Amino acid sequence: MCNGCRSEKRSYYCENLCKMYKCAAEKGIAFCGECSEYPCAALKTFQGEAPHRIELWQSQQRIREAGFERWYEEMVDHYRCRVCGTLNSAYDMACRKCGANPSCDYVSLHKDQILQQMANPAKRG
């Protein structure tokens, strides 16, 4: 389980293999979108590897515009079931609590791309 780049609880990949977190820390920035080299080749590769990263570019732009806290609030809403309010993930095609389909706005917008990426394990990070 991973709670994201800025958390104390990161997955094995994020803790040991992720180049972006270490790069941002070395440059003294909080988000890749603040970097003069944005978007770098490593970030472009990272974005294409997993369904939950489809909106990476939009997220970086929104963080720059509105700040992390506002963006985070918007993302919680973006991943909430419109029927029961349960927080779902990019991998939940139907709500994990009530079964509503799609599970959230994110899945509604990107379902075909998510399923395509999930069907091709070689592209997942």
N, C-alpha and C positions, 0 to 999 in steps of 0.2 A: 504494500500500500504506500502510496506517495501523496503527500499533501501539497506538492508543488515546489517550484524552485526556491521560493522565499521561506519555506518552512524548515523546521528542524527535522522533520520526518520525510526523507526522500528515498526513492527506490534505489536498488542497486545500480541501475543504469545511470540515474541522475547523480548519485553520490560518487560513482567511480568512472563512468565513461562519458558523461556529458561535457562537451567542450564549452558550451555557451555560458553555463553558470560560472565556471572558473575564469573564463575570459572576461565576463562582466565584472567579476570581483577584482581581477587584476587591473582593469581599467578604471575602477572606482565608480562604476555606473550601476544602476538598479535594474535596468532593462535593456535588452539589445537595441531597441528602438532609439535609445539615447546615444548610440555609438556612431561615430563619423563613418565607419565602414559598413553600416547597416544598409541592406542585408548582405551579409557575407556568405561565402559558399557553404560553410558549415551549417549555417542557419537555414539556407535553402534546402539542403539535403535533409536536415532534421524535420522541416515542415512537411515534406513529402512522404515521410515514413509511417505516419500513423493517423487514423481518422480523427482523433481528438485534437489534431493540430491544423485542421483545415482552415480555420479562421485566424491563424497566427498573425498574418499581416494586418488584418483588421483590428485584432486585439492590441498589437503594438501601437498602431495609430491612435486607437481610442485611449490607451493609457497615456500617451503623450498629450492628447487633447483634454481629457477629463481627470486624469490622475488614477493611480492604482485603486484607491478605495472605491471610487464611483464605478470604475470598470468592473471591479469584483462584484459589486451589488448587481450590476447589469447582467453579469454572467450567471449569477445564482438564479436570476429570473429567467434567463435564456435556457437553462437546463431544468427548470421546474415543469412538472406535469401541469397542463392547463386544466385538468379535471380534478385531481386530488391534492396538488401542491408538492408532491414528492420530488426530491432532487434526484435526477437520473444522470446517466453519463452518455457520452457520444456512442457508446456501444450498446445501449439499451434501446432497441427498436420500439418496444412497447414498455409502458411504465412498469417498473418493478413492483409497485404496490397495487395499482388498480387495473393494469393491463391496457390502459388507453394507448391507442396507436395513432400518431407517433407519440413517443414518450415525452418529448419536449420540442421547443422551437428549433433547437440546433439540429435534431434528427429530422424534423420536418423539412428544413432547408437543404440538408446534405445527405439524405438517406441513400441515394444511389451511389454517391462517391464513397460513403462509409462502407457499404456492402462490397463495392468493388475493391477497396483497399483491404478489407478483412478477408476477401477471397484469395488475395495474393500475398501469402506470408513473406515472400522475399522482399517486399517493400515496407514491411513493418519494422519499427525501431524498437 
